[in-house]
Amino acid sequence: MSTTSQERPSVSAIAGDQPSTRIRLTPNLFGTSFGLSGLAAAWTAAGDTLGLPGWPAGVLWAVAAAVHVVVLVAYLTDALIHRRLRADVDDPTLGPFTALGAIPLLLLGAELARHSRGVGEVVVVVGAVATLLLGAWLTGGWILRPHDLERWHPGYFLPSVAGGLVAANATARLGWDTIAVVLFGYGAVSWLVLGSILLVRLFTRPALPAALLPTMAIEVAPPVVASNAWFAINGGRSDLVVLLLAGYGVFMALVQLRLLPLYAKSTFGPGFWSFSFSYAALASTVLTWLRIQSPTGAQFWTVVVLAALTLGYALLVARTAVALVRGRYLVRVPVAQPGSPA
């Protein structure tokens, strides 16, 4: 009687080798294009103050769009081939990052509308609908499948808080003011609800796993992303709303200084792109305040902020490239042997 495939040892097992592995693309890779969009937005914001030519920001927007398309196609292909798209969405750790498959479309579409209004509007609408539907699905899943508070992390801000506030920004830039205010309310109220839960988790439960420590940079994002959205809604003026947001934004920025030693000890991976959009949004808010207030040396400080942000991105891109070359950036999982469970 012949030996079945389940009973037959693999070649690697006979040779004593380690099981073969393959790359698994995870949804937190979308943080790359999200972060690059934030850098492009900061250059756009600085352009008005410094009188910069439009091409540097344009190149950054094009790179962000290209990276997003590549990551989106590669991730969906990998997830669909291995039939784990639903599992990724429902995963308590990775699930919130799936929202970043849609949110960058809002930023990219709003910028595209400056050059091709109709096409940009379509991209924004697609991004908004996908963001809202995915945010609702994820939130409903958290209600139906509650899990330990230790599994929560600041990435939970992404689907509804970041999604709602970025959508408010994008629609305001298109002149859809009523929709923008509605979306701002959606994102702001979600921030109040989820922010309370997340701070309780960070204050009272054990530390986040090493791979998730960089997501604490997302804590600075809600007040500054909300500020940028409100600036887009009110026409770039200082008012009571942005002053209140500025107070909390400054506080959370100072908290980030206290966390820098922790970040320095973290293992590098895709989670480090959590820094990028959060800090880019912070820089964009500072640049807008510099333009509004026009303090002495405003142009000098604008250059300082933009240069520091750009240098940080250059280091992040370089470190990502090194990690990719060394095979230490993307997740690798064992390849299932014939006859073994999927």
C-alpha positions in Angstrom: 0.0 0.0 0.0 1.4 3.4 -1.0 2.1 6.1 1.6 -0.4 8.9 1.7 0.7 12.5 1.3 -0.2 13.1 4.9 2.2 10.4 6.0 5.0 11.1 3.6 7.6 13.4 5.1 8.6 16.5 3.2 12.0 16.9 1.6 12.9 19.6 4.0 12.0 17.4 6.9 14.1 14.6 5.6 17.0 16.9 5.1 16.6 18.5 8.5 16.0 22.0 7.0 13.7 24.6 8.4 10.3 24.6 6.7 10.1 26.8 3.7 8.4 30.2 4.1 6.7 32.8 2.0 6.0 36.5 2.5 2.7 37.5 3.9 1.6 41.1 3.2 -0.2 42.7 6.1 -2.6 45.7 6.2 -0.3 47.8 8.3 1.8 48.2 5.1 -0.8 50.8 4.0 0.8 53.1 6.5 3.5 53.8 3.9 1.3 55.5 1.4 -0.7 57.2 4.1 2.5 58.6 5.6 3.8 59.8 2.2 0.5 61.5 1.5 1.0 63.4 4.8 4.5 64.5 3.7 3.1 65.7 0.4 0.3 67.7 2.3 2.9 69.3 4.5 4.9 70.5 1.4 1.7 71.8 -0.1 0.9 73.7 3.1 4.5 75.2 3.2 4.4 76.2 -0.4 2.0 79.1 0.2 4.1 80.6 2.9 7.5 80.1 1.2 6.4 80.7 -2.4 7.7 77.3 -3.4 7.2 75.9 -6.9 4.5 73.3 -7.1 6.6 70.4 -8.5 8.2 69.1 -5.2 4.8 68.6 -3.6 3.5 67.3 -7.0 6.3 64.7 -7.1 5.5 63.6 -3.5 1.8 63.3 -4.3 2.6 61.2 -7.4 4.9 58.9 -5.3 2.3 58.5 -2.6 -0.3 57.6 -5.2 2.0 55.1 -6.9 3.0 53.4 -3.6 -0.7 53.2 -2.6 -1.7 51.5 -5.8 1.2 49.0 -5.7 0.6 48.1 -2.0 -3.2 47.9 -2.5 -3.0 45.6 -5.5 -0.2 43.5 -3.9 -2.1 43.2 -0.6 -5.5 42.3 -2.1 -3.9 39.8 -4.4 -2.0 38.1 -1.6 -5.1 38.2 0.8 -7.5 36.9 -1.9 -5.2 34.1 -3.1 -4.7 32.8 0.5 -8.4 33.5 1.4 -7.7 35.6 4.5 -9.1 39.0 3.6 -12.1 38.5 5.9 -9.8 37.2 8.6 -7.6 40.2 8.3 -10.5 42.6 8.6 -11.8 40.7 11.7 -8.4 40.4 13.3 -8.3 42.4 16.6 -4.7 43.5 16.0 -4.5 44.0 12.2 -8.1 44.8 11.4 -8.0 48.5 12.1 -5.2 48.9 9.6 -7.3 47.7 6.7 -9.1 51.1 6.8 -5.8 52.6 5.4 -6.6 50.8 2.2 -9.3 53.5 1.7 -8.4 56.6 3.7 -5.4 57.7 1.5 -7.8 57.9 -1.4 -9.4 60.9 0.3 -6.2 62.8 0.4 -5.1 61.8 -3.1 -8.5 62.6 -4.5 -8.7 66.0 -3.0 -5.3 66.9 -4.4 -6.2 65.4 -7.8 -9.3 67.6 -7.9 -7.0 70.6 -8.1 -5.9 69.4 -11.6 -8.9 67.3 -12.7 -12.0 68.2 -10.8 -14.3 65.4 -12.0 -11.7 62.6 -11.5 -10.7 63.9 -8.1 -14.3 64.0 -6.9 -14.9 60.4 -8.0 -11.8 59.3 -6.1 -12.9 61.2 -3.0 -16.4 59.7 -3.1 -15.0 56.2 -3.6 -12.6 56.8 -0.7 -15.3 58.2 1.6 -17.9 55.5 0.9 -15.3 52.8 1.4 -14.0 54.4 4.6 -17.5 54.8 6.1 -18.6 51.3 5.2 -15.4 49.7 6.5 -15.4 51.8 9.6 -19.0 50.7 10.4 -18.1 47.1 9.7 -15.1 47.1 12.0 -17.0 48.9 14.8 -19.8 46.5 14.5 -17.4 43.6 14.7 -15.8 45.1 17.9 -19.3 45.1 19.4 -20.2 41.6 18.3 -16.8 40.0 19.1 -15.5 41.7 22.2 -12.0 40.9 23.2 -9.6 41.6 26.0 -8.6 45.3 26.5 -5.0 44.3 26.1 -5.7 43.7 22.4 -6.6 47.3 21.8 -4.0 49.8 20.5 -4.0 53.3 19.1 -4.5 51.9 15.6 -8.2 51.6 16.6 -8.4 55.4 15.9 -7.8 54.8 12.2 -11.2 53.5 10.8 -13.6 56.1 12.2 -11.5 58.9 13.8 -8.9 59.3 11.1 -11.4 58.2 8.4 -14.0 60.7 9.5 -11.6 63.7 10.0 -9.6 63.1 6.8 -12.9 62.7 4.9 -14.1 66.1 6.4 -10.9 67.7 5.2 -11.2 66.3 1.7 -14.8 67.2 1.2 -14.3 70.7 2.6 -11.5 71.2 0.1 -14.0 70.3 -2.6 -16.4 72.9 -1.3 -18.9 70.4 0.1 -19.2 72.3 3.4 -22.3 70.6 4.9 -21.0 67.1 4.2 -17.7 68.2 5.7 -19.2 69.3 8.9 -21.2 66.1 9.2 -18.0 64.0 8.7 -16.1 66.2 11.1 -18.8 65.4 13.7 -18.5 61.7 12.9 -14.7 61.7 13.4 -14.7 64.0 16.4 -17.3 62.0 18.4 -15.6 58.7 17.5 -12.4 60.3 18.9 -14.0 61.1 22.2 -15.4 57.6 22.5 -12.4 55.6 21.4 -9.9 57.9 23.0 -11.4 57.3 26.4 -11.1 53.5 25.9 -7.6 53.6 24.5 -6.2 55.9 27.3 -7.7 53.5 29.9 -6.0 50.6 28.1 -2.6 52.5 28.0 -2.9 53.7 31.6 -4.1 50.6 33.3 -3.1 47.5 31.3 0.3 45.9 30.5 2.5 47.6 27.9 1.7 47.1 24.2 3.6 44.3 22.4 6.9 45.5 21.0 5.7 45.5 17.4 2.8 47.8 18.4 4.7 50.3 20.5 5.2 52.7 17.6 1.4 53.0 17.2 1.4 55.2 20.3 2.5 58.0 17.9 -1.1 57.8 16.6 -2.2 59.4 19.9 -1.0 62.8 18.7 -2.9 62.5 15.4 -6.6 63.2 16.4 -6.2 66.8 17.6 -4.0 67.8 14.7 -5.9 65.9 12.0 -9.0 67.5 13.4 -7.3 70.9 13.3 -6.4 70.5 9.6 -9.9 69.4 8.8 -11.4 72.4 10.6 -9.0 74.8 8.9 -10.3 73.4 5.6 -13.9 73.9 6.8 -13.5 77.5 8.1 -11.3 78.8 5.4 -8.0 78.7 7.4 -9.0 81.0 10.2 -8.3 80.9 13.9 -11.4 80.4 15.9 -12.6 78.8 19.2 -12.6 75.2 17.7 -9.0 75.2 16.5 -7.8 77.0 19.6 -9.3 74.2 21.8 -7.8 71.6 19.5 -4.5 73.4 19.6 -4.4 73.0 23.4 -4.8 69.3 23.4 -2.5 69.0 20.4 0.3 70.7 22.2 -0.2 68.5 25.2 -0.1 65.3 23.2 3.0 66.5 21.3 4.8 67.0 24.6 3.7 63.5 25.7 5.4 62.2 22.5 8.7 63.6 23.7 8.4 61.5 26.9 7.9 58.4 24.7 10.8 58.9 22.4 13.2 56.6 24.5 10.6 53.8 24.2 10.4 54.2 20.4 14.2 54.1 20.2 14.2 50.6 21.7 11.5 49.3 19.5 12.2 46.7 16.7 11.9 48.4 13.3 9.1 47.3 11.1 6.0 48.6 9.2 4.6 49.9 12.5 7.2 52.7 12.4 5.2 54.3 9.6 2.7 55.1 12.4 5.0 58.0 13.2 4.9 59.4 9.7 1.3 60.6 9.1 0.8 61.6 12.7 3.9 63.8 12.7 3.2 65.1 9.2 -0.2 66.1 10.3 1.3 67.8 13.3 3.8 69.6 11.0 1.0 70.7 8.7 -1.0 72.2 11.6 2.1 74.1 12.8 2.7 75.4 9.3 -0.9 76.6 9.0 -0.6 78.4 12.4 2.6 80.0 11.2 0.8 81.3 8.1 -2.2 82.5 10.1 -0.3 84.2 12.9 2.6 85.4 10.7 5.0 85.8 13.7 8.5 87.3 13.3 10.6 84.8 11.5 7.6 82.8 10.2 9.4 81.8 7.0 12.5 80.7 8.9 10.4 78.5 11.2 8.4 77.1 8.2 11.7 76.0 6.7 12.8 74.5 10.0 9.6 72.5 10.4 9.5 71.3 6.8 13.2 70.4 6.7 13.0 68.4 10.0 9.9 66.6 8.7 11.5 65.8 5.4 14.7 64.6 7.0 12.7 62.3 9.3 11.0 60.8 6.3 14.3 60.3 4.5 15.7 58.4 7.4 12.5 56.3 7.6 12.6 55.5 3.9 16.3 54.6 4.2 15.7 52.4 7.2 12.8 50.7 5.4 14.9 50.0 2.3 17.7 48.5 4.4 15.2 46.3 6.3 13.7 45.1 3.0 17.1 44.3 1.5 17.9 42.3 4.7 14.6 40.5 4.6 13.6 41.9 8.0 10.7 44.1 7.1 8.0 41.9 5.6 6.3 39.1 7.6 7.2 35.6 6.6 5.0 32.6 7.4 5.6 28.8 6.9 4.4 27.4 3.6 1.7 24.8 4.2 2.8 21.4 3.1 0.6 19.3 0.8 -2.2 17.7 2.8 -1.6 20.0 5.9 -4.4 22.3 7.1 -4.5 25.7 5.4 
